[in-house]
Amino acid sequence: MGLLRTALIGAAVYGAVNYLTKKNKVTGKSIVDDLTEKAPEWLEKAKGYKEDVVASLHHPTGRYSE
């Protein structure tokens, strides 16, 4: 039973890695390539949101004050 479960998990991981790294025929990029290109932009947006939340928490008339 353990061997079958391990084989199924291994096949699922192999399939997921294969899907994520397979190149698109039109653009020539994989999903992983797209994620690595867009990650810095998302990180900058997240930092901006964090700064907004911290600023609103420090002001007594902020959105999160009671």
N, C-alpha and C positions, 0 to 999 in steps of 0.2 A: 504494500500500500504506500509506503514512504517513497519507494523508487518511482512509482507511477506519479505521485504528487510532485516530486522533484523534476521529473521529465516534463510534466505539464507546465510547471512554473518556468523552467528553462526555455521551453518553446514559446511561451508568452513573452518573456523578456527578449528573446531573439527577434520575434515578430515586431515588437515595439521599437527596438533599436533599428531594425531594418526599415520600418516605416518612417521613423524620424530622420534618418540619414539618407533616404532615397532622394535623388535629385529630381526636380520637376523638369519635365521635358521642355516647357515653354521658357522658364526663367533660368534654368540650370542651377537653381539653389534648392537646398533642403530646408525643412522646417527648422532644424537646428541652426542653419546659417541665418535664417530670418530672425530667430530669437536673439542670436548673438549681436546682430546689427541693431536691433531695436532696444536691447536691454539698457544701454546708457541713457537713451531718451526717457525710458520709463523710470529709471533711477532719479533723473533730474526732476521729473514730475512729482515723484514720491517725496523728494526732499522739499519741494515747494509746498506740498500739502502738509507735511510735518511742521514746517515753519508757521503756516497759517494756523494750525491747531494749537501749537504751543503759544503763539501770540494771543489767540483768543482765550486760552486758559488763564493767562496772566492778567488779562484785563477784567475788572469786575463787571463790566457791562458786556462781556463777550457772550458768544453763543452758548457756551457750556456753563455759564455761571447760574447760580440759583437766585 
